[in-house]
Amino acid sequence: MEGNNLHSRSGAFLGQLINNKVYDAEGRYCATVVGDRVVYRTIDSAATAGVIEGTVVPASVTPNRSGTSLWGREPNFVD
């Protein structure tokens, strides 16, 4: 994460974090941050934000974290 922008491990822009919710470049809800995980919650899917501009950042080399039980499902972000 760089500022409020959320990036994939390869550095691609995924969205912007606003009040623990991730919004894509068009301002549509993508996911909710729960602890250190990102999950899609249908109940939050009506949320919107304004148009967001994102940039690409260098790739991350940190390993994936172990799984945890969450309410919701992990979104399929393009990487």
N, C-alpha and C positions, 0 to 999 in steps of 0.2 A: 504494500500500500504506500502511495506517495501522496501526502496531504490527505484529501478526502477521496482521491481517485483509487480505485481498486484495479489491480492488474493480475493477469495470470502468471504462472510461474515462468512462462516464456517471455513475459513482458508486454503482452497484448492488453490493451485497455478493455476492461470488462464493464465498468460503470463507476458511478460516484456514490459514495456513502453519505447518506443524509438521515439522521435520527435512526441509526442501526438498520436502515433499508438501503439496498443497492438499486440504482436506477441506470438504465442504459443511456446511450447518447441522445435518444429521442425523448427521454424523461419518463419512460415506462418502467414500472416495477420489475425487477429481476429476481430479487432474493432478500432475505433478512439475515443479518449477522447474529448468530447465537454463540456466545463464547468466542472461540477461535474458528468456528465453522460458518459456512454460508449455506442457507437452506431456503427453498422456495416454499412459501406458505400461501395457499389459496386465499385465506382470510385477509392477507395483506395485498393481494394482487390488484385491487382497485386503486391503490395509491399511485399518484403521478407527481412528477417534478418538471421543471422547465427543461429546455434543450441544454445538453451538457456536451462540452468538448473535451476529448480525451487524447492522451499521447501514449506512445509506446515507450517502455522503459526496459533496461537490460534484464535478461532472464535471471530467475532465482535458482540457486543450487541447493536450497534447503530441502530435506526429505519431507514426504507427506507425514502427517500426524496419524496416530492410530485412530480407528473408528470410535464413534460414540453414539449412543442412542439419542435421537432428536425428534421433535415433532415437526414434520415436513419432509421434503426430499431435497437432495442436492441438485442444483440446476445443472443443465448441460451447457456450460459456457464454451464457446468456440475458442480453441487454443491453437 
